[in-house]
Amino acid sequence: MAMASTSKVVLGSLAFAVFWVLAVLPAVPVLPIGRTAGSLLGAILMVIFRVVSPDQAYAAINLPIHGLLFGTMVVSVYLGKADMFKHLGKLLSWKSRGPKDLLCRVCVISAVSSALFTSNTSCVVLTEFVLKIARQHDLAPHPFLLALASSVNIGSSATPIGNPQNLVIAIHSGISFGEFLAGVTPAMLVIVLVNVGILLGMYWRLLSARKDVENPVAE
């Protein structure tokens, strides 16, 4: 494979640097356009700087993957407006038998929801409910946030729509949704159980004792 010219390497690095700054930083005062527009700007600069040709840029777009991701995100947004995630949040505290039971529920519910509604959506939406429930039960939030983050990543591996990486694998390999689900789900369930065991072992003492909260009024 022939190396690109020095000018293309420099201009391509500059386009990537613009994308990286806009994607990593939440708000750039000089160019407050957001992460999505920043990604598009980086791609446009690659074409303007002639690092890639318009035909090469178009060939790099996988329409089935982007279409399915767009459809999944639209469905997730409307499910959120229909209070689907609020019902999932209620399941976290319904007849809870204590902090350990609550931690197990966070792991299971977040894993299942991420497999159906994508990992990013589940993680962002369920964080609010996890923090609220931890505050209501007077519990330290970090064990439940770690359970949410780890279980979302584990559960998203079970379906092609759980994360973009799975979607790329499913489309390029030709595996159907059912075959992907049947092949990965057993391993996912085992890892969820292992994750629950590790989290319970890490935070057993913390979950066995309620967090002491100062009462300034009483003082």
C-alpha positions as CSV (number, residue, x, y, z in Angstrom):
1,M,0.0,0.0,0.0
2,A,1.4,3.4,-1.1
3,M,1.8,6.0,1.6
4,A,-0.2,9.2,1.2
5,S,1.6,12.5,0.4
6,T,2.7,14.7,3.2
7,S,0.1,17.3,2.4
8,K,-2.7,14.8,2.7
9,V,-1.3,13.5,6.0
10,V,-1.1,17.0,7.4
11,L,-4.6,18.1,6.1
12,G,-6.1,14.8,7.2
13,S,-4.7,15.2,10.7
14,L,-6.0,18.8,10.8
15,A,-9.5,17.6,9.9
16,F,-9.3,14.9,12.5
17,A,-8.1,17.4,15.1
18,V,-11.2,19.6,14.4
19,F,-13.5,16.6,14.8
20,W,-11.7,15.4,18.0
21,V,-12.0,18.8,19.7
22,L,-15.6,19.2,18.8
23,A,-16.5,15.6,19.8
24,V,-14.6,15.4,23.1
25,L,-15.3,18.9,24.5
26,P,-18.9,19.5,25.4
27,A,-18.9,23.1,24.1
28,V,-16.2,25.0,22.2
29,P,-16.7,28.8,22.6
30,V,-15.2,29.5,19.2
31,L,-17.4,27.0,17.4
32,P,-20.4,26.0,19.5
33,I,-22.0,23.6,17.0
34,G,-22.1,20.4,19.1
35,R,-20.7,16.9,18.6
36,T,-23.0,15.8,15.7
37,A,-22.3,18.8,13.6
38,G,-18.6,18.6,14.6
39,S,-18.5,15.1,13.2
40,L,-20.1,16.3,9.9
41,L,-17.6,19.2,9.8
42,G,-14.7,16.8,10.1
43,A,-16.0,14.7,7.3
44,I,-16.6,17.7,5.1
45,L,-13.1,19.0,5.7
46,M,-11.6,15.6,4.6
47,V,-13.4,16.1,1.2
48,I,-12.6,19.9,1.0
49,F,-8.9,19.2,1.7
50,R,-9.0,16.4,-0.9
51,V,-7.8,13.8,1.5
52,V,-10.5,11.6,0.1
53,S,-12.6,12.1,-3.0
54,P,-16.4,12.6,-2.9
55,D,-16.8,9.2,-4.4
56,Q,-14.6,7.6,-1.8
57,A,-16.5,9.4,1.0
58,Y,-19.8,8.2,-0.4
59,A,-18.6,4.7,-0.7
60,A,-17.5,4.7,3.0
61,I,-21.1,5.3,4.0
62,N,-23.0,2.1,4.9
63,L,-26.6,3.0,4.3
64,P,-28.1,-0.1,5.9
65,I,-26.2,0.5,9.2
66,H,-26.9,4.2,9.4
67,G,-30.6,3.6,8.5
68,L,-31.0,1.0,11.2
69,L,-29.3,3.1,13.8
70,F,-31.4,6.1,12.8
71,G,-34.6,4.0,13.1
72,T,-33.5,2.6,16.5
73,M,-32.8,6.0,17.8
74,V,-36.2,7.3,16.6
75,V,-38.0,4.4,18.3
76,S,-36.0,4.9,21.5
77,V,-37.0,8.6,21.6
78,Y,-40.7,7.9,21.2
79,L,-40.6,5.1,23.7
80,G,-39.0,7.6,26.1
81,K,-41.8,10.1,25.4
82,A,-44.3,7.3,26.1
83,D,-42.7,6.9,29.6
84,M,-41.4,3.4,28.8
85,F,-38.2,4.1,30.7
86,K,-40.2,5.4,33.7
87,H,-41.9,2.1,33.9
88,L,-38.4,0.4,33.8
89,G,-37.3,2.7,36.6
90,K,-40.3,1.7,38.7
91,L,-39.3,-1.9,38.3
92,L,-36.0,-1.1,40.0
93,S,-37.7,-0.2,43.3
94,W,-40.9,-2.3,43.2
95,K,-41.0,-4.5,46.3
96,S,-37.3,-4.2,46.7
97,R,-35.8,-6.4,49.4
98,G,-32.8,-4.2,50.2
99,P,-29.7,-2.7,48.6
100,K,-28.3,-6.0,47.3
101,D,-31.6,-6.9,45.6
102,L,-31.7,-3.4,44.1
103,L,-28.2,-3.8,42.7
104,C,-29.2,-7.1,41.1
105,R,-32.2,-5.4,39.5
106,V,-30.1,-2.6,38.1
107,C,-27.8,-5.2,36.5
108,V,-30.7,-7.2,35.0
109,I,-32.9,-4.4,33.8
110,S,-30.1,-2.3,32.3
111,A,-28.7,-5.3,30.5
112,V,-32.1,-6.2,29.0
113,S,-33.0,-2.6,28.1
114,S,-29.6,-2.0,26.4
115,A,-30.1,-5.1,24.2
116,L,-33.4,-3.7,23.0
117,F,-33.0,0.1,23.0
118,T,-29.2,0.5,22.4
119,S,-26.6,0.9,25.1
120,N,-26.3,4.7,24.9
121,T,-30.0,5.3,25.3
122,S,-30.3,3.0,28.2
123,C,-27.3,4.4,30.0
124,V,-28.3,8.0,29.6
125,V,-32.0,7.5,30.5
126,L,-31.7,5.0,33.4
127,T,-29.0,7.0,35.1
128,E,-31.6,9.5,36.3
129,F,-33.8,6.8,37.8
130,V,-30.9,5.0,39.4
131,L,-29.7,8.2,41.2
132,K,-33.3,9.0,42.2
133,I,-33.8,5.5,43.7
134,A,-30.5,5.6,45.5
135,R,-31.4,9.0,47.0
136,Q,-34.8,7.8,48.1
137,H,-33.4,4.7,49.8
138,D,-30.6,6.7,51.4
139,L,-27.9,4.6,49.6
140,A,-24.5,5.5,48.1
141,P,-25.0,5.9,44.4
142,H,-21.7,4.7,43.0
143,P,-22.2,0.9,43.3
144,F,-25.5,1.3,41.3
145,L,-24.0,3.6,38.7
146,L,-21.1,1.1,38.2
147,A,-23.7,-1.7,37.9
148,L,-25.6,0.3,35.3
149,A,-22.5,1.1,33.2
150,S,-21.1,-2.4,33.2
151,S,-24.4,-4.2,32.6
152,V,-25.4,-1.9,29.8
153,N,-22.2,-2.8,28.0
154,I,-22.7,-6.5,28.7
155,G,-26.4,-6.5,27.7
156,S,-25.8,-4.6,24.5
157,S,-23.7,-7.5,23.1
158,A,-26.8,-9.8,22.8
159,T,-28.4,-8.2,19.8
160,P,-27.3,-6.5,16.5
161,I,-29.0,-3.3,17.6
162,G,-27.4,-3.2,21.0
163,N,-24.4,-1.2,19.7
164,P,-23.0,-0.2,16.3
165,Q,-20.2,-2.7,16.5
166,N,-22.7,-5.6,16.6
167,L,-24.6,-4.1,13.7
168,V,-21.5,-4.0,11.5
169,I,-20.7,-7.6,12.4
170,A,-24.2,-8.8,11.7
171,I,-24.5,-7.0,8.3
172,H,-21.1,-8.0,6.9
173,S,-21.4,-11.6,8.1
174,G,-25.0,-12.0,7.0
175,I,-26.1,-13.3,10.4
176,S,-29.8,-12.9,11.1
177,F,-31.2,-11.2,14.2
178,G,-32.4,-14.6,15.6
179,E,-29.1,-16.3,15.0
180,F,-27.1,-13.5,16.6
181,L,-29.4,-13.4,19.6
182,A,-29.3,-17.2,20.1
183,G,-25.5,-17.3,19.7
184,V,-24.6,-14.5,22.0
185,T,-27.4,-14.5,24.7
186,P,-26.1,-17.5,26.7
187,A,-22.7,-16.0,27.1
188,M,-24.2,-12.6,27.9
189,L,-26.4,-14.1,30.7
190,V,-23.3,-15.8,32.2
191,I,-21.3,-12.6,32.2
192,V,-24.2,-10.7,33.7
193,L,-24.3,-13.2,36.6
194,V,-20.5,-12.9,37.0
195,N,-20.8,-9.1,37.0
196,V,-23.4,-9.3,39.7
197,G,-21.2,-11.5,41.8
198,I,-18.2,-9.2,41.4
199,L,-20.2,-6.1,42.3
200,L,-21.7,-7.7,45.3
201,G,-18.3,-8.8,46.5
202,M,-16.9,-5.3,46.0
203,Y,-19.7,-3.5,47.8
204,W,-21.1,-6.1,50.2
205,R,-20.2,-4.1,53.3
206,L,-21.3,-0.8,51.8
207,L,-24.7,-2.3,50.8
208,S,-25.1,-3.9,54.2
209,A,-25.0,-0.6,56.0
210,R,-27.2,2.4,55.3
211,K,-25.4,5.7,54.5
212,D,-25.5,8.1,57.4
213,V,-27.0,11.4,56.3
214,E,-26.6,14.5,58.5
215,N,-29.7,16.3,59.5
216,P,-28.9,20.0,59.7
217,V,-32.4,20.8,61.1
218,A,-31.9,18.5,64.0
219,E,-28.5,19.9,64.7
